[in-house]
């Protein structure tokens, strides 16, 4: 199996936010690259290949990975410009459990907000995601949204 970053790099180029930590991985055959800083994560995931969890964008949008806590479809947030094209932007919120799952009294929940766009790349497609932890422990600032906007501007498909 090729390294996730090289498989993604063969189809697209982009610049991660300066100073953010980069990681590459794969989830069940779907390569991904993520950049993180504090409560913010920018993620690039490539779907539609052999053994992919999602064959089409419609498959992805109907999956719990794109839906909110109660299974509701992703919210339509408007339009983003990616790769020189106007692209629908979607969003969802969901809760994740924190702490030791075996110690109920110690476990807590954190709310995560995702904003994402889908970029077609031939028979495959990218899902570009901006994740933000929400809650009293996090002070909202423009650092994350500025990084997300810069990342979208840098994302280009290779011909």
C-alpha contacts under 8 A as a table, 3 or more apart, distances in Angstrom:
res1	aa1	res2	aa2	distance
2	X	6	X	6.86
2	X	7	X	6.40
3	X	6	X	5.46
3	X	7	X	6.41
3	X	25	X	7.89
3	X	31	X	7.90
4	X	7	X	5.22
4	X	8	X	6.24
4	X	24	X	6.07
4	X	25	X	5.82
4	X	26	X	6.15
4	X	30	X	7.95
4	X	31	X	4.48
4	X	32	X	6.04
4	X	33	X	7.25
5	X	8	X	5.19
5	X	9	X	5.88
5	X	24	X	5.93
5	X	25	X	7.79
5	X	31	X	7.18
5	X	32	X	7.05
5	X	33	X	6.36
6	X	9	X	4.84
6	X	10	X	6.11
7	X	10	X	5.32
7	X	11	X	7.18
7	X	31	X	7.19
8	X	11	X	5.56
8	X	12	X	6.20
8	X	31	X	6.99
8	X	32	X	7.50
8	X	46	X	6.75
9	X	12	X	5.24
9	X	13	X	5.99
10	X	158	X	7.38
11	X	121	X	7.32
11	X	157	X	5.94
11	X	158	X	5.25
11	X	159	X	7.69
12	X	155	X	7.02
12	X	156	X	5.54
12	X	157	X	4.26
12	X	158	X	5.06
13	X	154	X	7.62
13	X	155	X	5.84
13	X	156	X	5.31
13	X	157	X	6.41
13	X	158	X	6.96
14	X	151	X	6.89
14	X	154	X	5.02
14	X	155	X	4.39
14	X	156	X	6.33
15	X	151	X	6.16
15	X	154	X	5.79
15	X	155	X	7.17
16	X	20	X	7.28
16	X	22	X	7.76
16	X	35	X	6.42
16	X	151	X	6.18
17	X	20	X	5.71
17	X	35	X	7.22
17	X	147	X	5.63
17	X	148	X	7.95
17	X	150	X	7.50
17	X	151	X	6.69
20	X	35	X	5.70
20	X	36	X	5.33
20	X	37	X	5.28
21	X	35	X	5.31
21	X	36	X	5.25
21	X	37	X	6.62
22	X	33	X	7.11
22	X	34	X	5.67
22	X	35	X	4.49
22	X	36	X	6.71
23	X	33	X	5.73
23	X	34	X	5.35
23	X	35	X	6.54
24	X	31	X	7.57
24	X	32	X	5.72
24	X	33	X	4.32
24	X	34	X	6.34
25	X	31	X	5.96
25	X	32	X	5.41
25	X	33	X	6.43
26	X	29	X	5.73
26	X	30	X	5.15
26	X	31	X	4.14
26	X	32	X	5.58
27	X	30	X	5.17
27	X	31	X	6.55
27	X	32	X	7.63
28	X	51	X	7.35
28	X	52	X	6.92
28	X	53	X	6.98
29	X	50	X	7.56
29	X	51	X	5.85
29	X	52	X	5.69
29	X	53	X	7.69
30	X	45	X	6.78
30	X	46	X	5.83
30	X	47	X	5.70
30	X	49	X	7.49
30	X	51	X	7.84
30	X	52	X	5.62
30	X	53	X	7.13
31	X	45	X	5.87
31	X	46	X	5.63
31	X	47	X	7.69
32	X	43	X	6.94
32	X	44	X	5.37
32	X	45	X	4.25
32	X	46	X	6.34
33	X	43	X	5.77
33	X	44	X	5.19
33	X	45	X	6.62
34	X	41	X	6.67
34	X	42	X	5.60
34	X	43	X	4.20
34	X	44	X	6.21
35	X	41	X	5.60
35	X	42	X	5.17
35	X	43	X	6.36
36	X	39	X	7.67
36	X	40	X	5.65
36	X	41	X	4.36
36	X	42	X	6.43
37	X	40	X	5.36
37	X	41	X	6.60
39	X	131	X	7.91
39	X	132	X	5.64
39	X	133	X	5.19
39	X	138	X	7.31
40	X	130	X	7.24
40	X	131	X	5.70
40	X	132	X	4.88
40	X	133	X	6.86
40	X	144	X	5.98
41	X	129	X	7.84
41	X	130	X	5.73
41	X	131	X	4.99
41	X	132	X	6.69
42	X	128	X	7.37
42	X	129	X	5.63
42	X	130	X	4.60
42	X	131	X	6.39
42	X	148	X	6.82
43	X	127	X	7.97
43	X	128	X	5.71
43	X	129	X	5.04
43	X	130	X	6.50
44	X	126	X	6.69
44	X	127	X	6.01
44	X	128	X	4.75
44	X	129	X	6.59
45	X	126	X	5.56
45	X	127	X	5.28
45	X	128	X	6.51
46	X	49	X	7.96
46	X	124	X	7.15
46	X	125	X	5.86
46	X	126	X	4.56
46	X	127	X	6.53
47	X	52	X	5.82
47	X	53	X	7.16
47	X	54	X	5.93
47	X	55	X	6.77
47	X	56	X	7.75
47	X	124	X	5.83
47	X	125	X	5.41
47	X	126	X	6.15
47	X	127	X	7.67
48	X	52	X	5.49
48	X	53	X	7.64
48	X	54	X	5.79
48	X	55	X	4.35
48	X	56	X	6.16
48	X	123	X	6.73
48	X	124	X	4.46
48	X	125	X	6.21
49	X	52	X	5.27
49	X	55	X	7.23
49	X	124	X	6.27
52	X	55	X	6.38
54	X	57	X	7.27
54	X	59	X	5.48
54	X	60	X	5.52
55	X	59	X	6.37
55	X	60	X	7.83
55	X	124	X	7.79
56	X	59	X	5.17
56	X	60	X	6.56
56	X	124	X	7.61
56	X	125	X	7.53
57	X	60	X	5.01
57	X	61	X	6.18
57	X	118	X	7.14
57	X	125	X	7.16
58	X	61	X	5.08
58	X	62	X	6.22
59	X	62	X	5.35
59	X	63	X	6.33
60	X	63	X	5.22
60	X	65	X	7.26
60	X	66	X	6.52
61	X	65	X	7.84
61	X	66	X	5.36
61	X	67	X	7.22
61	X	73	X	7.38
61	X	74	X	7.24
62	X	66	X	6.86
62	X	67	X	7.20
62	X	73	X	7.13
63	X	66	X	5.72
63	X	67	X	6.58
64	X	67	X	4.82
64	X	68	X	7.34
64	X	71	X	6.59
66	X	73	X	7.32
66	X	74	X	6.09
66	X	92	X	7.04
67	X	70	X	7.86
67	X	71	X	5.41
67	X	72	X	5.57
67	X	73	X	4.98
67	X	74	X	5.12
67	X	92	X	6.20
68	X	71	X	5.27
68	X	72	X	5.28
68	X	73	X	6.64
68	X	74	X	6.52
68	X	92	X	5.09
68	X	93	X	5.34
68	X	94	X	5.48
69	X	72	X	7.18
69	X	93	X	6.67
69	X	94	X	4.71
69	X	95	X	6.78
74	X	90	X	5.88
74	X	91	X	5.45
74	X	92	X	5.36
75	X	90	X	5.35
75	X	91	X	5.01
75	X	92	X	6.20
76	X	88	X	7.22
76	X	89	X	6.11
76	X	90	X	4.63
76	X	91	X	6.52
77	X	88	X	7.51
77	X	89	X	5.29
77	X	90	X	5.15
77	X	91	X	6.34
78	X	88	X	5.91
78	X	89	X	5.41
78	X	90	X	7.36
79	X	86	X	6.10
79	X	87	X	5.46
79	X	88	X	4.59
79	X	89	X	5.34
80	X	86	X	5.71
80	X	87	X	5.20
80	X	88	X	6.16
80	X	89	X	5.88
80	X	117	X	7.66
81	X	84	X	6.08
81	X	85	X	5.36
81	X	86	X	4.58
81	X	87	X	5.85
81	X	152	X	7.22
81	X	153	X	7.28
82	X	85	X	5.37
82	X	86	X	6.48
82	X	87	X	6.48
82	X	119	X	7.70
82	X	152	X	5.54
82	X	153	X	6.17
82	X	155	X	6.52
82	X	156	X	7.55
83	X	152	X	7.77
83	X	153	X	7.21
83	X	154	X	7.84
83	X	155	X	5.86
83	X	156	X	4.84
83	X	157	X	6.59
87	X	117	X	6.74
87	X	118	X	7.29
87	X	119	X	7.53
88	X	117	X	6.28
88	X	118	X	7.57
89	X	115	X	6.90
89	X	116	X	5.74
89	X	117	X	4.89
89	X	118	X	7.84
90	X	115	X	5.63
90	X	116	X	5.26
90	X	117	X	6.27
91	X	113	X	7.26
91	X	114	X	5.39
91	X	115	X	4.32
91	X	116	X	6.16
92	X	113	X	5.89
92	X	114	X	5.35
92	X	115	X	6.75
93	X	111	X	6.79
93	X	112	X	5.56
93	X	113	X	4.42
93	X	114	X	6.24
94	X	111	X	5.67
94	X	112	X	5.47
94	X	113	X	6.72
95	X	109	X	6.07
95	X	110	X	5.45
95	X	111	X	4.41
95	X	112	X	6.02
96	X	109	X	5.45
96	X	110	X	5.39
96	X	111	X	6.47
96	X	112	X	7.35
97	X	101	X	7.57
97	X	107	X	6.54
97	X	108	X	5.66
97	X	109	X	4.45
97	X	110	X	6.42
98	X	101	X	7.59
98	X	107	X	5.53
98	X	108	X	5.13
98	X	109	X	5.64
98	X	110	X	6.85
99	X	106	X	6.35
99	X	107	X	4.76
99	X	108	X	6.54
100	X	103	X	5.46
100	X	104	X	7.49
100	X	106	X	6.56
100	X	107	X	5.77
101	X	104	X	6.28
101	X	107	X	6.08
103	X	106	X	5.40
103	X	107	X	6.40
104	X	107	X	5.26
110	X	133	X	7.09
110	X	134	X	7.04
110	X	135	X	7.05
111	X	133	X	6.06
111	X	134	X	5.38
111	X	135	X	6.75
112	X	131	X	6.74
112	X	132	X	5.68
112	X	133	X	4.58
112	X	134	X	5.78
113	X	131	X	5.70
113	X	132	X	5.22
113	X	133	X	6.39
113	X	134	X	6.93
114	X	129	X	6.51
114	X	130	X	5.60
114	X	131	X	4.53
114	X	132	X	6.50
115	X	129	X	5.68
115	X	130	X	5.19
115	X	131	X	6.60
116	X	127	X	6.62
116	X	128	X	5.44
116	X	129	X	4.25
116	X	130	X	6.24
117	X	127	X	5.77
117	X	128	X	5.40
117	X	129	X	6.70
118	X	125	X	6.79
118	X	126	X	5.67
118	X	127	X	4.66
118	X	128	X	6.45
119	X	125	X	5.57
119	X	126	X	5.03
119	X	127	X	6.43
119	X	128	X	7.73
120	X	123	X	7.56
120	X	124	X	6.37
120	X	125	X	4.38
120	X	126	X	6.37
121	X	124	X	5.12
121	X	125	X	4.97
121	X	126	X	7.05
121	X	157	X	7.11
122	X	125	X	7.26
130	X	148	X	6.48
132	X	144	X	7.92
133	X	138	X	7.21
134	X	137	X	7.78
134	X	138	X	6.23
135	X	138	X	5.70
136	X	139	X	7.23
141	X	144	X	6.89
141	X	145	X	7.91
142	X	145	X	5.31
142	X	146	X	5.77
143	X	146	X	5.28
143	X	147	X	6.14
144	X	147	X	5.12
144	X	148	X	6.18
145	X	148	X	4.99
145	X	149	X	6.17
146	X	149	X	5.20
146	X	150	X	6.22
147	X	150	X	5.11
147	X	151	X	6.05
148	X	151	X	5.04
148	X	152	X	6.22
149	X	152	X	5.24
149	X	153	X	6.25
150	X	153	X	5.07
150	X	154	X	6.26
151	X	154	X	5.10
151	X	155	X	6.32
152	X	155	X	5.29
